Amino acid sequence: MKRFAALSLAALMLLTVFASAATAADMIEIRGPVYNGSDIEDIIATYGDDGLLTMDATDFAAFYYDIDDNVTTETLSIEQVKGTENNVIGEGGLIYETTIQEVEYEYYNPKAGWDNYSLIGFFAEKYIPINPDKADKLSKLILDSDDKYTIRTGELLDLGDGYAIEAKQVDVDGEKVWLEFTKDGEFVDDEIISVSSTDDEANTWDVELDDIEDEDDVVVLKVHVNQVFQGAVDSIAQIEGLWLIDYANAMTIESDDEFGNLDDVSIDGDTLKITNEDTFTLTRDSDEEIGEGLYFTTADTPSSVLRFYAMKEITDPGTYEIRGSVASGFGNQEWDASSFAGFYYDIDDDVSTEKLTVSDLEGNVIDEGGLVYTTTIAKVDYEYYNPDAGWDQYPVMGFFAEEYIPINPDKADKIAKLILDSDDKYTIRTGEMLDLGDGYAIEAKQVDVDGEKVWLEFTKDGEFVDDEIISVSSSTDDEANTWDVELDDIEDEDDVVVLKVHVNQVFQGAVDSIAQIEGLWLIDYANAMTIESDDEFGNLDDVSIDGDTLTISNEDTFTLTRDSEEEIGEGMYFMIADTSSSDLRYYPYVEKTIGDEVPGAGETETVTETETETEPSGEVTETETETEPGETETETETEPGETETEPSGIPGFGFVFGLVGLLAVVYLVRRNN
């Protein structure tokens, strides 16, 4: 019996190890236009043309788009075919199509062989056709850069995904460099490149390989060496121009391939078309995969309403551009949450708050007061929607594409960033801290299983803020299970709710007494701000507040300088195409980052000679988080039948705890034997 108990405890320890070590990845959602109607037929008739509703890169920010050349390759369409009715798309009515296009290298230098290359978007990723005229054999584009990189003798330049180049030797006197190309540390090819020639094309090394998806002479890497020179210590080569495809993972698309719910493949030369052989249902309150990370998000609405948008889900760490629809010409423009994926939007309640308008354009110059950003307070449901427990709605306001909470629900001048709004379940043991993010945490000081109570403490950066004993024994008053932390003097406002916690139950786990939390909501009150009429936000500096509405415009003219990025305000920019003076093309965008990693950080040491040298994008440097003395890392126990997640999980401590416990159990088993 002792042996059985020990083995059971060992199994529980193993479960703890794996539950603690698993953390949910961050995610960015890049959405397309919002479609709203009574049913799919109504939506096609309203937003489509002649029975066909189509999205391309100008209105769906996830698709590949070259603003300078106005190049798109992908479209996603819904066609009014037989069986397309209510919330169902009939067989063959969901159509993804992409066509090979010619685009310019970032390092554009036709004399050196850097003019155009063939590219095709494939489910919102950039791919290169192995055969430039056929869309059936594809390889992902890893790098297309005109940045300058310096590389010393014996030094590796990491290009991403296991690819690298090494400067084997640098001959400064002979103006040559011997480069070696490797994949996962294995030799692929090498070349001695001379930079003394008057023929600029000789400075470029094209790595051509055979048998890439049965194709020969495939250019997989292009490197342009700008110069070699003697640094303070080493001989150095300067690279300007890098282009690389992931040839090791190239693929051939066959007619019987399936991509999520798209499974009818046809290839006609440079065009790839994939449709649905079966009906596709836009299930309400769900994300339904179209294929390869593309989804339809459908709102939780009654059967008389259908509302949805297409979206691309991104989970890889890095920084991504979230753009609005493309404006073309010199007329007035307007973006809201439907046309600018960066703006805040709640699809279930159909709530948006932000708007950006451009008017009074004279050429490429916006007159004073012609660039206007407006945002208005709205109300949305808590993720943990439980009106009986006091979780019904809260005021929200988008502020430069971030979600904020007004301190005064009727006034737009005092705001704090929303950190957490969750209906996930979390388990917390006695003495354990649950990290809520940005330095905020709650700790279970004591759990009284018999009395069905838990004593919680709320802290900021390890400092006490508030505590409460919460009873979960009441079956008639569900609101008693909720702890509202109210603080005073938040931007001169009192009784401000900064944290809401709903405790679902307390119970006895295998080892500890545990409280289960379901319902968390938190604002960053420590960094709340008051917006004044004389504040400036980038190029927006004329502020007016009218009750629940904040309006900011430009006091000075704003120039949409061609071939540039111009800040609007607070991390929001206009990207303007490199066009002639007779044309104008631009879009607004913001950047969103997944994880703490910084893309492009220096994996390889670089030398800077009067210029700023950059590492190729796509590399990440892991940022370690240290735990200060006195802090406790969060550990989660998952009870059978429940899936527990943490707001910002910290793996490691749970693993160590589980491992120590497991070793103790092994010792106990052996002793009993």
KOLNUDO-152147 format. One record per residue: x, y negated, z of N, C-alpha, C in turn; residue in three letters. Coordinates in steps of 0.05 Angstrom, whole numbers, plus 5000, padded with zeros to 4 digits. Example, Ala and Ser with C-alpha at 12.3 -4.5 7.8 and 13.67 -1.06 7.14 Angstrom:
BEGIN
526451145156524650905156526450665156ALA/525750455142527350215143525849995157SER/
***
This chain:
BEGIN
501750245000500050005000501749755000MET/504049765016505849535017507049494989LYS/507749714976508949694950506949574930ARG/504449654932502349544914502049244918PHE/502049164944501748874950504048724940ALA/506448834943508848694933508848664903ALA/508048874889507948864860505848664851LEU/503548654865501448464858502448174862SER/503948134884505147874889507147804867LEU/508648004858510547954837509147864812ALA/506947994805505447914781504447634783ALA/503447564808502547284811504847084809LEU/507147164819509546994816510246944787MET/510047164771510647134743508646944729LEU/506046974737504046794725504746504732LEU/505646464758506346194766508646084750THR/510646254745512946174729512146074702VAL/510546234688509746164660507845924660PHE/505945904680504145684680505545424686ALA/507545434703509045194710510845094688SER/512045294673513945224653512645114627ALA/510045174624508645094599507444814603ALA/508144634585506944364586505744294559THR/503644144560502244064536503843844521ALA/504143874495505743684479504043434475ALA/505343204473504042954466503142974437ASP/501242814429500142824402499342544393MET/499842494368498842254355496842334334ILE/494642194333492542244314492442004294GLU/492942074268492741864247490141914232ILE/488341734235485641784224485141634198ARG/483241734184482241594160479841434165GLY/478441344144476041184148473841334164PRO/472241184179470041304194467541304176VAL/466341534173463941564157461541614176TYR/459441454172457241454191454541464175ASN/452841654180450341674166448441864180GLY/446241924167444342114178445142404173SER/446442454150447442724143449542694122ASP/450642914113452842904093451942794066ILE/449542844058448542744033448342434034GLU/447342334057447142044060449841914060ASP/451842044073454541934074455841934046ILE/455442144031456642144003455341923986ILE/452741893989451341683974452141403982ALA/452741364008453441104018456341024012THR/458141214017460941154015462241253989TYR/460841423975462041543951461141413925GLY/461841543904461241443877460441673859ASP/457941673850456941883832457342163844ASP/456542193869456542453883459242543892GLY/461242363893463942443902465042223921LEU/465742313945466942133965469942213966LEU/471742013961474542073959476241883977THR/478142003991480141854007482841893994MET/484341673992487141693983488841534003ASP/491441493996493341384014492741084021ALA/491240954004490640664009488740634033THR/487140844039485340824062485641044082ASP/487241254077487841464096490841444102PHE/491541334125494341264131496141504133ALA/495141744136496841984139498142054112ALA/496742004090497742084064500241914056PHE/501942044040504341904031503641664014TYR/505141444019504641194004507241034001TYR/507840953976510140773971508940503964ASP/509140313983507840053979509139893957ILE/511839913953513139753933512239823905ASP/512140083899511240183873508340253872ASP/506940213895504040283896503440563887ASN/505140753898504941033889503541203911VAL/501541343903500141543920500141813905THR/499942033919499842293906497442453915THR/496342403938494342583950491542453951GLU/489542623948486742543953485342773967THR/483342693984481642883997478742803990LEU/477242983979474542903969472443093980SER/470042983983467643153988465643103965ILE/464843323953463143303929460343413936GLU/458443283924455643363927455143603909GLN/455843843920455344093905453044243918VAL/452344463906450244633917451044723945LYS/449244703964449844783992450844554009GLY/451444323997452344094013449843944024THR/449343984049446943864062447243864092GLU/445743694105445843664134448743604143ASN/450043794157452843754164454643964152ASN/453744084129455144294116456144204088VAL/458744264083459844214056459744484041ILE/458444474018458144724003460744833992GLY/460645083981462945213970464145053947GLU/466644993948468044833928467544533930GLY/466244453952465544173955467644013970GLY/469544153983471744023997474344053980LEU/475443843971477443853950479943693959ILE/482243843961484843703966486443723940TYR/487443493931488943483906491343313909GLU/493643403898496043243899497643273873THR/498843063864500243053838503042943841THR/504943063827507742963828507942683817ILE/509442513831509942243822512942183823GLN/513741973808516441883808516641643827GLU/518641663845519141443864522141373864VAL/522741133874525541043875526941143900GLU/529541213897531141273921531241023938TYR/531441063965531840833983534440693975GLU/536540853970539040743959538740723929TYR/537640503920537040473892539440353877TYR/540740523860543140453846543340613820ASN/541840533800541740703775544440763763PRO/546340573765549040623754550440853768LYS/549740903793550941123808549241373808ALA/547141373791545441603789543241613810GLY/542641383822540541373843538341183832TRP/536641293815534441133805531741243815ASP/530741463804528141573812528441873817ASN/526541973833526342263837523442333840TYR/522942593835520142693836519342753865SER/516942673872516042723899513042793898LEU/512242963917509343033919508543043949ILE/506442903956505342933983504043203985GLY/504443344008503243604012502143614041PHE/499543584044498243564070499643364088PHE/499943124076500942884090503842914098ALA/505343074085508243094088509643044061GLU/512042944061513542894036515043144027LYS/514443234003515743463992517043393965TYR/518943553957520343523931519743773915ILE/518643743890518243973873520944073863PRO/521444333866523944453857524244423827ILE/522044463813521844403785520344143783ASN/521543923773520243663775517643633759PRO/516943833743514543813727512444023736ASP/512944163758511144383766510744363796LYS/508244383804507444333832507344593849ALA/508544803839508245063853510545133872ASP/512945003869515245063885516144803899LYS/515944803925516344553940518444593963LEU/519844373968521644363991521344104005SER/521244114032520743874047523043674045LYS/522343414042524443204042525243144071LEU/527843174076528843114103529842834106ILE/531242734085532642484088532742334061LEU/532042084062532241894039533041624051ASP/535641564051536541334067538541164051SER/538340904056540340724046541940594068ASP/541740704092543340604115546240674110ASP/547940534124550840584123551740754147LYS/553240954141554341134162557341144160TYR/558741144182561641184182562241454194THR/564241584182564941854190568041884189ILE/569241974211572142004214572942274205ARG/575542304201576742564195575942764217THR/574943004208574143214227571543174241GLY/570142974233567542904247565143004231GLU/563143094246560643194233558542974234LEU/557142944212554742764211552342944209LEU/550742944231548343114233546142994216ASP/545143144196543043044178540243134187LEU/540143314207537543414215536943694206GLY/535343844221534544114214536844304209ASP/539144264222541444444219543344374197GLY/542644174181544444084159546443874169TYR/548843884159550943694167553043664145ALA/554443444145556743404129559143334147ILE/561543434139563943384155566043264136GLU/567443064147569642944133572143114140ALA/572843294122575143474127577743314127LYS/578043134107580342964107579542694093GLN/580842484102580442224089583242114080VAL/583442074054585941974042585441674035ASP/586441504054586041214050587541114026VAL/590141194024591841094002590741173975ASP/589841423973588741523947585841463944GLY/584541333964581741263964579941503957GLU/580441713973578841963970577942063997LYS/575842223997574942364021574042644013VAL/574842834029574043114025571743174044TRP/569343214033566943274049566143564046LEU/565043664068564043944069561143934078GLU/559444084065556544104071556044374084PHE/554644364107554044614122551044624129THR/550144874133547444924144547745114168LYS/546845024191547045174216549945264220ASP/551845094214554645144218556045314197GLY/554445404177555545574156556245404132GLU/558545464119559345324095557345354072PHE/556745124059555045134035556545044011VAL/557944804013559344703990561244484000ASP/563244413983565044193990565844043965ASP/567043803968567743643945569743423954GLU/571643363937573443133941572342903924ILE/571642683937570342463924572242223923ILE/572642113899574341883896572641633895SER/573541423909572041173909573540953894VAL/575741033881577340833867576440783838SER/574740963828573940953800572140713795SER/572340603770570540393762567740503755THR/567640763752565140903746563740963773ASP/561740793780560440823806559141093810ASP/558341223788557141483790559041693802GLU/561641653798563641843808563741843839ALA/562641633851562641613881560341783893ASN/558641893876556442053886557042353883THR/556342493904556642793904553842913904TRP/553143053882550643203880551243493886ASP/550043593907550343883914548144033899VAL/548944193880547044353864547344653872GLU/545044783878545045063886543245223868LEU/543845483866542345663850540445833867ASP/538645963854536746153867535146033890ASP/534245783885532445663904529645713894ILE/528245903906525645993896525846073866GLU/528046213859528546313832529246093812ASP/529845853822530645633805533645573809GLU/535145513787537945453789538445153785ASP/540945073792541844803788539944603802ASP/539144673826537344503842539044313859VAL/538644053855540043853872538643853900VAL/540243933920539143943947540243723965VAL/542543603957543743383973545043193954LEU/544642933960546142713946547442543967LYS/550042493963551642323981553142123964VAL/552841863971554441653958556341543978HIS/558941563971561141453988561741173979VAL/561440983997561840703990564740623989ASN/566240714010569040644012570440814033GLN/573140814032574740924054576440704065VAL/576940714091578540494102579940594128PHE/581840444137583340504161582140354185GLN/580940504204579840384227582040324248GLY/581240254272583140184292584840424300ALA/583640664298585040904306585141114283VAL/582941144269582641364250582141254222ASP/582641444203581841394175578841464173SER/577341284160574441304160573341284132ILE/571141434127569641414102566941284109ALA/566041104091563440984095561541094074GLN/559341194084557241314066554941114065ILE/554041064041551640904037549941034015GLU/547941174023546241334005546341624013GLY/544041724024543842004032541042104024LEU/540942334013538342454005538642754008TRP/536742884022536943164029534243294029LEU/534043544019531643704021532143954037ILE/530144064049530344304065530144554047ASP/532144594031532144804011531945084024TYR/533045114049533045374062530145464069ALA/528245274070525445344076523645264053ASN/524645264029522945204006520845424003ALA/518645363989516445553987515345543959MET/514245773951512745803926509745833933THR/508045673922505245683927503945863906ILE/502446063915501146263898498146203897GLU/496846313877494046263873492346393896SER/493346593909491846723931492646623958ASP/494146413960494946303986492546163999ASP/492646154026490546024041491745804059GLU/490545574060491445354077489045274094PHE/488945394118486645334136484045414123GLY/482145224120479645284107479645234077ASN/481945154067482245124038483745374027LEU/482345514010483445774002483145843972ASP/482245653957481945693928484045513914ASP/486345623906488645473897488745483866VAL/489245253854489745243826491945043821SER/493845123802496144953796496044903766ILE/496044643758495944563731498244373726ASP/500544483719502944323714503844173739GLY/503643913739504543743761502443693782ASP/500043833780497843783798497144043813THR/496844013839496044233857493244173868LEU/491344353865488644313874487844553891LYS/486644493915485744703933483044633943ILE/481144823941478444773951477545003970THR/475144983980474045173999472345383985ASN/473045633988471345843976468845893992GLU/468945834018466545864036465545584044ASP/463145574054462145324064463745224088THR/463744954091465344834113463344664130PHE/463144734156461344604173462744384190THR/461644144189462643924206461243954233LEU/462344134250461144184276461343944294THR/459143864305459243624322460843674347ARG/462143454357463843464381466143664378ASP/467443654355469643844351471643734330SER/473943864329475943824308476044074292ASP/475344054266475344284248477644254229GLU/479444454228481844434211481044464182GLU/482044274166481844284137484044474127ILE/486544404135488844564128491444434135GLY/493344584145496044494150496244234166GLU/494744234188494844004206492943774199GLY/491443804178489343604172486743704183LEU/485143524196482643594209480443394202TYR/478043484206475743304208475043284238PHE/474943044249473943004276471042904274THR/469243054286466342994284465342914312THR/463742694312462742584338460642764350ALA/460342734377458242864392455742704390ASP/454142754369451742604363449342784362THR/446942674363444542844358444442934329PRO/442743124323442643234296441743034275SER/440542814283439642614264441942424255SER/444342454268446542274261449042454256VAL/450542374236453042504230455242294227LEU/457442324243459542134242462242284244ARG/464042234226466642374226468742224212PHE/471242314215473442204200475542434196TYR/477142404175479442584171481742484187ALA/483342674197485742584213487942784210MET/490342684214492742844214493742854243LYS/494343094253495343124280498343164279GLU/499842984294502742994295503643054323ILE/505343254327506343324353509343314356THR/510743284334513743274335514643014348ASP/516543024367517542784379518642584358PRO/518142334363519142134344517341884344GLY/517941694328516441444325515141444298THR/512541384296511041404272509541144266TYR/509341074240507940834232504940904228GLU/503240754241500340784238499340534224ILE/498440564199497840334183494840304177ARG/494240064169491440004160491240044130GLY/488839994120488340024091489939804076SER/490639864051492339684036490739454024VAL/491739214029490538974017492038903992ALA/490538843971491838783945490538523934SER/492238333928491238083917491237853937GLY/490037633930490137383945487537313959PHE/485637493960483137443972483137484002GLY/480837424015480537464043480637764049ASN/481637834073481838114082480938144110GLN/479838384116479038444143479538734150GLU/480638784174481039054184479639084211TRP/478339314214477239394240478139684245ASP/476939804265477840074273477340284251ALA/475440234233474940414211477040394189SER/478240164186480140124164483040094174SER/483340094200486040074212486240284234PHE/487640504228487840724247489140654273ALA/490640434274491940354299490140244319GLY/487840124311485940004330484540214346PHE/483840134371482340314389479640384377TYR/478940644380476240734370475340974386TYR/472840974395471541204408469341304389ASP/469841544377468041644356465441724368ILE/465341834392462841934403460841704408ASP/461841494419460141264425460141054402ASP/461741114381462040934358462840654368ASP/464840644385465640394398468340304387VAL/468540064377471039944369470939654380SER/473239534385473239274397474939064381THR/476739164364478738984352478138924323GLU/479038684314478738604286481038414279LYS/482038444255484138274244483238164217LEU/483337904214482437784189484537594177THR/484637584151486437404136484637234118VAL/484936974119483436794101485236554095SER/484236384077485736134070488536194060ASP/488736394041491236454029491936264007LEU/494236154007495235993985497836123975GLU/497536273953499836443945500136663966GLY/502536673978503036873999503236744026ASN/502136504029502136354054499336344066VAL/499136434091496536414106496536144120ILE/494535984115494335714126493935734157ASP/494235504170493835494199491035584206GLU/490835774225488235874234487136084215GLY/488636164194487636354175488136644183GLY/489836694203490436964213489136984240LEU/487137144243485537154268485337434278VAL/486137474304485737734318483637694339TYR/481637874339479337854357478938124371THR/478338114397477638364411475538304432THR/473638484435471338444453470938684471THR/470238634496469838844516467439014507ILE/467739274509465539464504465439674526ALA/463439844526463240054546463340324533LYS/464740514546465040784536464540974559VAL/464041224552463641434572466341524583ASP/466441594608468841734619469042004605TYR/471542094602471942364592470642574610GLU/470942534636469442694655466742554660TYR/464842624642462242484643460342634662TYR/459742494685458142604706456842374721ASN/454642264710453342034722452542084751PRO/451742324759451042384786453342344806ASP/455742364796458142334812459442054809ALA/458041874795459041614791460941584767GLY/460841784749462541784725460741754701TRP/459841514695458141474672459741314650ASP/460041054654461440894634463340694648GLN/465240604632467040394642467640194619TYR/468339944626468939754605471739804594PRO/472039754568474639794555475039574534VAL/477539514528478139314508480739384495MET/480739414468483139454454484739194454GLY/487339214458489038974458491639044442PHE/491738934418493938994399494439294397PHE/492239434392492339724386493039894410ALA/492639794435492939944459490339924475GLU/489740124491487240144506487640004534GLU/486139794539486339644564483639634578TYR/483739584604481339564620481139274631ILE/478939134627478638864638478238894669PRO/479838734684479638734713476838634721ILE/475838434708473138344711471638444686ASN/469638614689468338744666466938554647PRO/466638304655465238114638467037894627ASP/469737914632471537704624474037834612LYS/474837734589477037854574479737744580ALA/480037594602482637454607484537614625ASP/483437804641485137954659484938254653LYS/487138374645487038654635489338814646ILE/488839084648490839274656490639514637ALA/492939624630493039844611491840094623LYS/490340244607489240504616491340714613LEU/491940854635493941064635492741334631ILE/490441384644489341654644486341644645LEU/485141804628482241854628481842144620ASP/481542324639481742604634479442764647SER/478542974633476743164645477943434648ASP/480643454645482043704649481943784679ASP/482444034684482544134712485444154720LYS/486044064745488644074756488544204783TYR/490444374790490544494817492944374831THR/492544324857494644194873494644324900ILE/497044414909497444544935497944334957ARG/497844434981498544275004501444185001THR/501943925004504643815003505643774975GLY/503943814955504843794927503843534915GLU/505543424897504843174883504043234854MET/502043084846501143104818501942834804LEU/503842854785504842614772502742514751ASP/501842274755499842154737501041984715LEU/503641944716505041784696505541504705GLY/507741374694508441104700508941054730ASP/509841254744510541224772508241274791GLY/505841314781503541374798503341674804TYR/502441744828502142024835500042054858ALA/498942284860497342354884498542604896ILE/498342614923499342844938497142954955GLU/497043224956495243364974496643395001ALA/496043215020497343215046496543465061LYS/493943525061492943765074490443865060GLN/490044125059487644245047486344405069VAL/483844335076482244485096480244655081ASP/480844915077479045085061476545135076VAL/476745185103474345255118472445015119ASP/473544775123471844535124471244415097GLY/472344545076471944455048472644155045GLU/475144095054476043815052478943815042LYS/479743595030482543555023483343265029VAL/485743235040486742975046488742895024TRP/488042695008489642604986490942334992LEU/493442304981494842054984495641954957GLU/495241704952495841574926498441404930PHE/500341444912502841294914503641174887THR/505240964888506440834865509440814870LYS/511040934852513940944855514741044882ASP/513341234892513941364918512941204942GLY/511740974938510740814960507740854965GLU/506940874990504140914997502340694986PHE/500140764975498140574966495540614982VAL/494440854983491940904996491641205001ASP/489941285019489341575023486441605031ASP/485541855029482641905034482342205040GLU/480442265058479642545063477042585047ILE/477042775029474842815011473543085018ILE/470943075022469343315027468043415002SER/468243674998466943794974464643984983VAL/463843965008461844155018459044065011SER/458643805005455943705000454943804973SER/452643934973451544044949449443854937SER/448543654954446443474945447643214935THR/449943124946451042874938453742924924ASP/453542954898455943014882457842774882ASP/456842534887458442294886460442294909GLU/459842444931461642454954464342584947ALA/464342744926466742884917468742694903ASN/467842454897469542264882470842064900THR/473342014896474841814911475441584892TRP/474341344898474941104883476940944899ASP/479340904888481340734902480840444893VAL/479940274911479439994906481639824919GLU/482839644904484939474914484239184911LEU/485439014928484938724927487338584914ASP/486938334907488938164896490338274871ASP/488738394854489738474827489138244808ILE/491138084802490837844786488637664799GLU/488737644826486937474841484137584842ASP/483737834835481137964836481138174859GLU/478938194874478638394895476838614888ASP/476938834903475239074900475439184871ASP/477939194861478339294834478839604836VAL/477239754822477640044821480040104803VAL/482240214814484640274799485040574794VAL/483740734810483941024808481341154815LEU/480541354799478141524806479141814805LYS/478441964826479142244828476642404836VAL/476042604821473742784828474843054836HIS/474443134861475343394871473043594867VAL/473643804852471643994844471144204867ASN/473344304878473044504900475744534913GLN/475644664937478144754950477845064953VAL/480145194952480045484954482745594963PHE/482745844971485145974981486546124958GLN/488846034950490346174929491846414940GLY/493546534924495046774932496946704955ALA/497946464956499846384976498946134992VAL/497745944978497145684990494245614989ASP/493545425005490845295002491045094980SER/489045094963489244934938486644774934ILE/487044524924484844364915484744344885ALA/482344354874482044344845480844064838GLN/482243924821481343654812480243674784ILE/477943564780476743554753475643264750GLU/477043104736476242824733478442644744GLY/479942504726481942324734481842074716LEU/482041844728482041594713483841394728TRP/485641264713487641094726488440864708LEU/488740624719489740394705492440314716ILE/494040174700496640084709496339804722ASP/495139814746494539564760497139404767TYR/499339554771501839414779502839234757ALA/502039284733502939124710500638984696ASN/498438934712496238784701497138504693ALA/495638374675496438104666493937934662MET/494537674665492437464660493337314635THR/491437304616492037164590491136874593ILE/493036694588492536404590492236284562GLU/490936054561490435924535493035834521SER/495235804536497735714524499635944519ASP/498736194522500436424516500936454487ASP/503136584480503836644452504236944449GLU/503237054427503537334421504737354393PHE/507437354391508637354365507937104350GLY/506837134326506036904310503136824315ASN/501836954334499236874343499436714369LEU/498736454368499336294391497036094398ASP/494736124385492435954392490336134405ASP/490236134432488636324447486036184457VAL/483836334453481336234465479836474477SER/478636434500477136654514474336554518ILE/472436704508469636634511468236874523ASP/468136884550466937104564468337364558GLY/466937554545468037814540469637834514ASP/470137604501471537604475474137444476THR/476237564466478837434464479537394435LEU/480137144428480837084400483536944400THR/485337034382488036914380488636864350ILE/489436634343490036564315492736424313SER/493536354289496136234284495835924283ASN/497435784299497435494298499135394275GLU/501135554266502835474244502235654220ASP/503135584197502835754173504336014177THR/503336224164504436494166505036584138PHE/507636644132508436724105508637024103THR/507237134084507437424077509837454058LEU/512237454070514737464054514937734041THR/515237734014515337983999517838144007ARG/517538414006519638594014520638554042ASP/518638534061519438484089517338594107SER/517938594133516038654154515838404172GLU/513438304174512938054189511238114214GLU/512238034237510738094262508237924264GLU/506038054269503537904275503637834305ILE/503938034322504137994351504138254366GLY/505638264388505538494407505938764393GLU/507938784376508439034363506739104339GLY/505138914330503538944306504838784283MET/505038914260506538784237504938804211TYR/505738634192504938664165507338784149PHE/506838994134508739094115508038974087MET/509938834075509338694050511038814028ILE/509738884005511139013983513038823969ALA/514938943955516838793938515538763911ASP/513938553907512538513882513338243870THR/512438203846512837943833511037733846SER/511637483841510137263853507237263844SER/506637393822503837403812502137613826SER/503437773844502037993857502637983887ASP/500838093903501238113931499938363942LEU/501538513957500538773968501638803996ARG/499938874016500938884043498939044060TYR/499839124083498039254103499039204131TYR/497239214151498139194179498939464190PRO/500739464209501439724221502539684250TYR/502339894265503639914291505240174292VAL/507040194311508540434314507840574340GLU/507540844339506941004362509141214366LYS/509841264391512041444397511041684412THR/511941924404511342174419513742244436ILE/513342284462515442364479517342144486GLY/519342204503521342004511523741994493ASP/523842184474526242204457526241964438GLU/528641884431529041654413530141764386VAL/528541754364529441844339531841684329PRO/533641824316535941684304538141614324GLY/537941714349540041644368542641794361ALA/544841694371547441784361548242064369GLY/547642264353548742524357551742524349GLU/552442354329555142344320556242064326THR/558742054335559941794341560341644315GLU/559541394315559941234291561740994297THR/563040894276564740664279563340424266VAL/563340204279562039964267564239764260THR/564339694234566239494224564639264212GLU/564139064229562738814221559738864214THR/558939124214556139184207555039374228GLU/552439384230551239574248550739834233THR/551940054243551640314230549440464243GLU/547940624228545640764238545941064233THR/544741224251544741514246542241584230GLU/542341804215540041884199537641924217PRO/535241834207532841874222532242164224SER/530642234245529842514248531342644271GLY/533642534280535042644303533842534328GLU/533842694349532842604374534842644396VAL/534942464415536642494438534842534462THR/535242764476533442824498534142644522GLU/532042524533532342354556531742514581THR/533742534599533342694623532042524644GLU/530242644659528942504681529942604707THR/531142434723532142514749530042464771GLU/530042644790528242624813529742504836THR/528742284846530042144868529542304894GLU/531342274914530942414939528242324951PRO/526842524962524342464974521942504955GLY/522542534929520342574910520042874906GLU/517542944899516943224895515943264867THR/517043454853516043504826513443664827GLU/511843644806509143754806509244044797THR/507744214810507644494803504644574801GLU/503944724782501144794778500645084780THR/498745164796497945444796495445484781GLU/495245684764492945724748491445964759THR/489045924767487346144776486246304753GLU/485646564757484546724735482146594722PRO/482146584695479846474680479846184676GLY/481946044687482045754683484545674668GLU/484345464653486645354639487345084652THR/489545074665490244824680492344674664GLU/492044414663494044244649494844014668THR/497143894663498043674679498143424661GLU/497543184673497542944657500342894644PRO/502442944659505142914648506843114662SER/506543364652507843594665510843564668GLY/511843664691514743664695515643954700ILE/516444094679517244374682519944384697PRO/520344614709522944654722522644744751GLY/521344584767521044644795519344904799PHE/517144924784515445164786516945404778GLY/518645384757520245614748522045714770PHE/523445514783525345594804523845724827VAL/521545604834519945714856519046004850PHE/518046044826517146304818519446504817GLY/521846424808524046604806525046684833LEU/525146484852526046554879524046744892VAL/521446684888519446864899519547144887GLY/520047164861520247414848522547584858LEU/524847454863527147594874526547694902LEU/525147534917524447624944522647874943ALA/520747874924518948104921520448354913VAL/522348314894523948544885525448664909VAL/526548494926527948584950526048744968TYR/523548634971521548764989520849044978LEU/520449054951519749314939521949524944VAL/524449434939526649624943526849714972ARG/526449514990526549585019524449785026ARG/522049745015519849935022520350215010ASN/521850214988522450484976524550624994ASN/
***
